């Protein structure tokens, strides 16, 4: 076991309006901390778990959750928090055995973070050898204002992202950064970056919101109640409904020829490709987006793009792939699913994907609210793609019960 998760739960949470520390506020049939711990222990490979709690709650937390961790075969420690968040994380780091090489730091105040986010962050840390933070694109217009409330300027939101937890790091890098910290930072990524180490971002999850105000707690209570209600109903039904709760996988394929009109713009993987010959189609001909839509709809048992959108709707004349993706996502969610992840592979001689791969993945992931991987290959000069007559795309989508 080489991964550890430090769950920071030592805050007072005064803005939540409860007398007890935030992590010990009731949520569902447990506490905020208990729900967060369930998510951590939902990882396929149970990590070494360290709970950092108020000093007066150490015995309570150990007595309440040690058996839960043991049932998941997860090594377990509880330590008292420090005077600051960094002090608390530092105390968690101090009890980790030497064999730990990857450390995730998670705020208990984000209790509904799915286990898949922990796994993705840990895998990315190992693959990239640097810090990795889940984040969401900023969708609202952001403005800088002065203390009186006067608007000073509009900030370019394309360069902004909202950070979440768990934030993962190679053990040595996190230890080194903490040993060289010279001031307090709002999160571990900022602390690590302040020492000159690199930190990457992966797509976060809307369920990983932070409970800060009473309205946040109410939202979490509603989500937990819905989740527990579905679990209770599912537990009393037949094997047929168990199959309905299983992950669903769909495949989609789309093909578009290059347009004869040289003025037709190329839209592919949600991006505009200036200077490239466009694809023919009633909409923008984005084969990648259309293949993803077919994969999503197939996984949910909802048919395909042609059956839902048709091929001649005037309202969709020239419509971009984002329009189809958002509508497909809406239907998938209405059917009771969330997107786990999506992969799409482009087949063709052009455009060259590599320089804009990250841009395409970020855009598509932001639209679907889930990780999207984009790849490309050629057909070795065979077939219509090999002759440069068009582009094809193959997509696979994983859906999970909501």
C-alpha positions in Angstrom: 0.0 0.0 0.0 1.8 3.1 -1.2 -0.9 5.7 -1.4 -2.1 7.7 1.6 -5.1 10.1 2.0 -4.9 12.8 4.7 -8.4 13.9 5.5 -8.3 17.4 7.0 -11.1 17.7 9.5 -9.9 20.0 12.2 -11.7 23.2 11.3 -14.3 24.9 13.5 -16.8 25.7 10.7 -18.2 28.7 12.5 -20.0 30.0 9.3 -22.0 26.7 9.2 -23.9 27.8 12.3 -23.3 24.6 14.4 -21.9 24.3 17.8 -19.8 21.3 17.0 -16.8 21.3 14.6 -17.8 21.2 11.0 -16.6 17.6 10.3 -18.8 16.3 13.1 -22.0 18.0 11.9 -24.6 15.3 11.1 -25.0 14.4 7.4 -27.4 11.7 6.4 -27.0 8.9 8.9 -23.5 9.9 9.7 -21.4 13.0 9.9 -19.7 15.1 7.3 -16.4 13.4 8.2 -18.1 9.9 8.0 -19.5 10.6 4.5 -16.1 11.9 3.3 -14.4 8.8 4.7 -16.8 6.5 2.9 -15.7 8.2 -0.4 -12.0 7.7 0.4 -12.6 4.0 1.3 -14.4 3.6 -2.0 -11.1 3.6 -3.9 -10.4 0.3 -5.6 -7.1 0.0 -3.7 -7.7 1.2 -0.1 -5.2 3.8 0.9 -3.5 4.5 4.2 -6.0 6.9 5.8 -5.1 9.7 8.3 -7.9 11.7 9.9 -6.8 15.1 11.3 -9.4 16.2 13.8 -9.7 18.7 16.7 -7.6 17.5 19.6 -10.7 16.9 21.8 -12.2 14.7 19.1 -9.3 12.3 18.5 -10.6 9.5 20.7 -14.2 9.9 19.4 -13.0 9.7 15.7 -10.8 6.7 16.4 -13.6 4.8 18.2 -16.2 5.7 15.6 -14.2 5.1 12.4 -11.4 2.6 13.1 -13.7 -0.4 12.4 -14.9 1.2 9.2 -11.4 1.5 7.9 -10.5 -2.0 9.1 -13.5 -3.4 7.2 -12.0 -1.9 4.1 -8.5 -3.2 4.9 -7.2 0.4 5.1 -4.4 1.3 7.6 -5.8 4.0 9.8 -4.5 6.8 12.0 -6.2 9.7 13.8 -4.1 12.7 14.9 -4.9 16.1 16.4 -4.9 19.1 14.1 -2.6 22.1 14.3 -3.4 25.8 14.7 -3.6 26.2 10.9 -4.5 24.0 8.0 -0.9 23.7 7.1 -0.1 22.7 10.6 -2.8 20.0 10.4 -1.5 18.6 7.1 2.0 18.6 8.5 0.9 16.5 11.5 -0.8 14.0 9.1 2.4 13.7 7.1 4.4 13.0 10.2 2.7 9.7 10.9 2.9 8.2 7.4 5.2 5.2 7.0 8.2 5.5 4.6 6.7 3.2 2.0 4.1 5.8 1.1 5.1 7.4 -2.2 1.9 9.2 -3.1 -0.1 11.5 -0.8 -3.5 13.0 -1.4 -4.8 15.8 0.9 -8.5 16.0 1.1 -10.9 18.4 2.9 -13.6 16.6 4.8 -15.7 19.6 4.0 -16.0 18.1 0.4 -17.7 14.9 1.6 -19.5 14.0 -1.7 -16.3 13.8 -3.8 -16.6 10.6 -5.8 -14.0 7.8 -5.3 -13.2 8.0 -9.0 -11.7 11.5 -8.4 -9.3 10.2 -5.8 -8.3 7.4 -8.1 -7.7 9.7 -11.1 -5.6 12.2 -9.0 -3.5 9.4 -7.6 -3.0 7.8 -11.0 -2.0 11.2 -12.5 0.5 11.9 -9.8 2.2 8.6 -10.5 2.1 9.0 -14.3 3.4 12.7 -14.3 5.6 12.7 -11.2 4.3 16.0 -10.0 1.4 17.6 -8.1 -2.1 17.1 -9.5 -5.2 19.1 -8.5 -8.8 18.5 -9.6 -10.4 21.7 -10.8 -13.5 23.0 -12.6 -13.6 25.6 -15.3 -15.1 28.9 -14.2 -18.3 29.4 -16.1 -19.6 32.6 -14.7 -18.3 36.0 -15.8 -15.7 37.1 -13.2 -15.1 40.7 -12.4 -12.6 42.4 -10.1 -14.2 44.9 -7.7 -12.9 47.4 -5.2 -13.9 47.3 -1.5 -16.8 49.6 -2.1 -18.3 47.2 -4.6 -17.4 49.2 -7.8 -16.6 47.1 -10.8 -13.0 47.7 -11.9 -12.6 45.2 -14.8 -13.7 41.9 -16.3 -11.2 39.0 -15.7 -10.5 36.6 -18.6 -12.1 33.4 -17.2 -10.4 31.2 -19.8 -7.3 31.4 -17.6 -9.2 30.6 -14.4 -10.2 27.4 -12.7 -11.8 26.6 -9.3 -9.6 24.2 -7.3 -11.0 21.2 -5.4 -9.6 18.4 -3.4 -8.1 15.8 -3.1 -4.9 17.4 -4.1 -2.2 14.8 -4.8 1.6 14.9 -4.7 4.6 12.7 -4.8 5.5 12.1 -1.1 9.0 13.5 -1.4 7.8 16.7 -3.1 5.1 17.3 -0.5 7.5 16.7 2.4 10.1 19.0 0.8 7.6 21.8 0.2 6.3 21.6 3.8 9.8 21.8 5.2 10.4 25.0 3.2 7.1 26.7 3.6 7.6 30.3 4.7 4.0 31.5 4.9 0.4 30.2 5.0 -1.3 29.3 1.8 -5.0 28.5 1.1 -4.3 25.1 -0.3 -1.5 22.6 -0.8 -1.1 23.3 -4.5 -0.2 26.9 -3.7 2.3 25.9 -1.1 4.0 23.4 -3.4 4.0 25.8 -6.3 5.6 28.5 -4.1 8.7 26.3 -3.8 9.1 26.1 -7.5 7.6 22.7 -8.1 5.1 22.1 -10.9 1.4 21.3 -10.3 -1.0 20.1 -13.0 -4.8 20.2 -13.2 -7.2 17.4 -14.0 -10.9 17.8 -14.5 -12.8 17.9 -11.2 -16.4 17.0 -10.3 -19.4 19.2 -9.5 -20.2 16.9 -6.6 -17.0 17.8 -4.9 -18.4 21.1 -3.7 -17.3 22.5 -0.3 -19.7 22.8 2.6 -19.2 26.2 4.1 -22.6 27.8 4.6 -25.9 26.4 5.8 -27.1 26.4 2.1 -24.2 24.1 1.2 -25.1 21.7 4.0 -28.7 21.6 2.9 -27.6 20.8 -0.7 -25.5 18.0 0.6 -28.3 16.6 2.8 -30.6 16.5 -0.2 -28.0 14.6 -2.3 -27.3 12.1 0.4 -31.0 11.6 1.0 -31.5 10.9 -2.7 -28.5 8.6 -2.8 -29.6 6.6 0.3 -33.2 6.5 -1.0 -32.1 4.9 -4.3 -29.8 2.5 -2.4 -32.7 1.4 -0.2 -35.0 0.8 -3.1 -32.4 -1.0 -5.0 -31.5 -3.3 -2.1 -35.1 -4.5 -2.0 -35.5 -5.3 -5.7 -34.5 -8.1 -8.0 -31.4 -8.9 -10.0 -32.9 -7.0 -12.9 -32.7 -3.7 -11.1 -29.2 -4.6 -10.0 -28.2 -4.8 -13.6 -29.8 -1.4 -14.2 -27.5 0.0 -11.5 -24.4 -1.4 -13.2 -22.1 0.9 -15.2 -23.1 1.2 -18.9 -20.8 1.4 -21.8 -21.6 2.8 -25.3 -19.8 3.1 -28.6 -20.3 5.7 -31.2 -18.9 6.1 -34.8 -19.2 9.1 -37.1 -17.8 9.9 -40.5 -17.7 13.1 -42.5 -16.1 13.9 -45.9 -14.2 17.1 -46.5 -16.5 19.8 -48.0 -16.0 20.8 -51.7 -16.3 24.4 -50.6 -12.8 25.6 -49.5 -14.5 28.4 -47.5 -16.2 25.9 -45.1 -14.5 26.1 -41.7 -13.3 23.0 -39.9 -14.8 22.2 -36.6 -13.4 19.1 -34.9 -13.4 18.0 -31.2 -15.3 21.2 -30.4 -12.5 23.4 -31.7 -12.2 25.7 -34.8 -9.2 24.8 -36.9 -8.3 28.0 -38.9 -6.7 27.3 -42.3 -8.0 23.7 -42.5 -10.5 22.4 -45.0 -13.9 21.9 -43.4 -16.1 18.9 -43.2 -19.4 18.5 -45.0 -22.6 18.1 -43.0 -25.9 19.7 -42.1 -24.4 20.9 -38.9 -20.7 21.8 -38.5 -19.7 18.2 -39.4 -17.8 17.7 -36.1 -17.3 13.9 -36.3 -15.7 13.7 -32.9 -18.6 15.4 -31.1 -21.1 13.4 -33.0 -19.4 10.1 -32.2 -19.3 11.1 -28.5 -23.1 11.8 -28.6 -23.8 8.5 -30.1 -21.7 6.7 -27.5 -23.5 8.5 -24.7 -26.9 7.9 -26.1 -26.1 4.2 -26.8 -24.9 3.6 -23.2 -28.1 5.1 -21.9 -30.2 3.1 -24.3 -31.6 6.3 -25.9 -30.9 5.7 -29.6 -28.5 7.8 -31.7 -27.9 11.3 -32.9 -29.8 10.9 -36.2 -32.9 9.5 -34.4 -33.0 12.3 -31.9 -31.8 15.3 -33.9 -32.7 14.3 -37.4 -30.6 15.2 -40.4 -32.4 18.2 -41.8 -33.7 20.4 -38.9 -33.2 24.0 -40.1 -32.6 25.0 -36.5 -29.4 22.8 -36.5 -28.0 24.1 -39.8 -24.4 24.8 -39.0 -24.8 24.0 -35.3 -21.6 23.3 -33.4 -20.9 20.0 -31.7 -21.4 21.6 -28.3 -25.1 21.9 -29.0 -25.4 18.2 -29.6 -23.2 17.3 -26.6 -25.2 19.4 -24.2 -28.5 18.0 -25.3 -27.2 14.4 -25.3 -25.8 15.0 -21.8 -29.2 16.4 -20.7 -31.0 13.3 -21.9 -28.4 11.0 -20.3 -28.9 12.7 -16.9 -32.7 12.6 -17.3 -32.4 8.8 -17.8 -30.6 8.5 -14.4 -27.0 8.4 -15.4 -23.8 10.5 -15.0 -20.8 10.4 -17.3 -17.9 8.5 -15.9 -15.5 9.2 -18.7 -15.3 9.3 -22.5 -12.6 8.5 -25.0 -12.7 9.5 -28.7 -10.2 8.6 -31.4 -9.9 10.6 -34.7 -8.9 8.7 -37.8 -7.5 10.8 -40.7 -4.4 12.5 -42.1 -5.3 16.0 -40.9 -5.6 18.1 -38.9 -2.7 17.4 -36.7 -4.2 16.8 -33.2 -1.1 16.8 -31.0 -0.6 20.6 -30.7 -4.2 21.1 -29.6 -4.9 17.8 -27.8 -4.9 19.3 -24.3 -7.2 22.1 -25.5 -9.7 19.7 -27.0 -9.7 17.5 -23.9 -10.2 20.5 -21.6 -13.1 21.8 -23.7 -14.9 18.5 -24.0 -14.4 17.6 -20.4 -15.8 21.0 -19.4 -18.9 20.4 -21.4 -19.6 16.9 -20.2 -18.4 17.4 -16.6 -16.2 14.3 -16.8 -12.8 13.3 -18.1 -12.6 13.1 -21.9 -9.5 11.7 -23.6 -8.8 12.5 -27.3 -6.5 10.6 -29.5 -5.7 10.4 -33.2 -4.3 8.0 -35.7 -4.0 7.6 -39.5 -5.1 4.6 -41.5 -1.7 4.1 -43.1 -2.8 5.5 -46.5 -5.7 3.0 -46.7 -9.3 3.8 -47.4 -11.0 7.2 -47.7 -9.2 8.6 -44.6 -5.9 7.5 -46.0 -6.6 9.2 -49.3 -7.4 12.4 -47.4 -11.1 12.5 -48.3 -12.5 12.8 -44.8 -12.3 12.1 -41.1 -13.9 9.4 -39.0 -14.2 9.2 -35.2 -14.8 6.3 -32.8 -15.9 7.1 -29.2 -16.6 5.1 -26.1 -18.5 6.4 -23.1 -18.9 5.0 -19.6 -22.0 6.0 -17.7 -22.7 5.5 -14.0 -26.0 5.4 -12.2 -26.7 8.8 -10.8 
